[in-house]
């Protein structure tokens, strides 16, 4: 890459900050998605009728 070695460091730092910021945004979105999935599964499990635990035949 010609021209980047002698140029100012500003654009490189800005690109790095964009990359780090995108990483934070993606991580937050993934965590939010997992939380929504967990809450949905919990609500679904709460709506199912409970079966007695001692249905074992001896």
N, C-alpha and C positions, 0 to 999 in steps of 0.2 A: 504494500500500500504506500504509494508515493505521496508525500506531502503531509502525512499525519505525524511523522517523527519530528518535524521541525516546527509544527504549528503549536498554537496555545493549548494548554491542558484543559481549558474550559469545556469544550465539546465532549471530551472523553469523560470528564467528571459528570457532566449532565447526562450522558448516555448511561453511565453506571447508576446514577440516581434514578433514572427512569426504569432501569432493569430491576433495581431493588424495590422500588415502589410497586412495580407490576407484580413482583413476587409476594409482597405483603397483601396486595389486593386479591390475588389468586388464593393465597392461603386463607384469608378471611372468608372468601366465597366458598371454598371447600368446607371449612368448618361450619359455616352457616347451613350449607346443604346437608351435611351429616347430622346437624342438630335437628333440622326439619324432618329428615328421614326417621331419626330416633323418636321424635315426638309423634310422628304419624304412626309408627309401629306400636308405640305405647298406647295411643288412643284406640287403635284397632284391637289390640289385645284386651283392653279394658271393656270393649263392647261385646266380646265373645262371652257366652255363658260359661261359668266355671264348672268344671267336672269335679266330683268328689275324689279325693286322693286315695281313698281306701276302697277301690274297686277290685282289689286282688282277691282271687279265689284261693282258698287254702285246701 
